[in-house]
Amino acid sequence: MSEFNIKEVKVHRTLEGTIFEIVFAIMAIVVWGLIILMLNQAPDIIPTHFDASGKPNAYGSPTGIVIPCIIVTIAAIALMVTAYFPRHINMPFKVTNLRQVELTIRMTRIMGLIFLALTLAIGWTSLGSINHGGPSAITILTIVGLLFVVIIVFTILVHKAK
């Protein structure tokens, strides 16, 4: 019996992968449509940074918030692409079988969707919430918390799949 080598794993298109990619594409269109809509409706000065208590402590132009949204979207796209190259997904232990690879790929795709949600949360917190009760960083913190939960849960699942 030969030893498992993750560098030899080839990821092919599956129904699950296709569903993730369709959901991702639809979600990206909706997220960016909403960001553009909020950008057009935003006042000239918006909160661009928040302190530890969630209160705005820096203000700027609405177009300035687009840059972090673009960066997080690029990271989301990178996660979706990385799912096809599992040897580049860093886990805190050695992946030793195909079930672990499958779970790692699923985690990466879920993280891509969460990053898109984070893009919307960043846009909403600075652009959209002005017209709906004021900005609060709670949305961003909730999504970041969800991201950590997904990482922790899947890391445990992958480790147990030995």
Secondary structure, 3 states (H helix, E strand, C coil): CCCCCHHHCCCCCCHHHHHHHHHHHHHHHHHHHHHHHHHHHCCCCEEEEECCCCCEEEEECHHHHHHHHHHHHHHHHHHHHHCCCHHHCCCCCCCCCHHHHHHHHHHHHHHHHHHHHHHHHHHHHHHHHHHCCCCCCHHHHHHHHHHHHHHHHHHHHHHHCC
